[in-house]
Amino acid sequence: MMHMELLDFVEKELGIDRIINPDLATANAMVKYLWEDLAYFSGEFANGKIKEGIL
């Protein structure tokens, strides 16, 4: 059974209206965590001649 067919079955036959995909939820949490940390990263190199940052 394909993923969308399985979702339709669960919704119609079992009356469940929301399913959380644990793999997708984990991946989304990891991306959010990484972006929050990287948003505050900045660096200065070569005595201020080179500046790096992600905002």
PEVEN-V942135 format. One record per residue. SS is DSSP state (H for helix, E for strand, - for the rest). D_CENTER is the distance of its C-alpha to the mean C-alpha in whole Angstrom. Layout:
SS/D_CENTER  SS/D_CENTER
This chain:
-/26  -/23  H/20  H/21  H/24  H/23  H/21  H/24  H/27  H/25  H/25  H/28  H/30  H/28  -/28  -/24  -/22  -/19  -/17  -/13  -/12  H/12  H/10  H/7  H/7  H/7  H/5  H/2  H/5  H/5  H/4  H/5  H/8  H/9  H/9  H/11  H/13  H/14  H/15  -/18  -/19  E/22  E/25  E/29  E/31  -/34  -/36  -/34  -/34  E/31  E/28  E/24  E/21  -/18  -/18
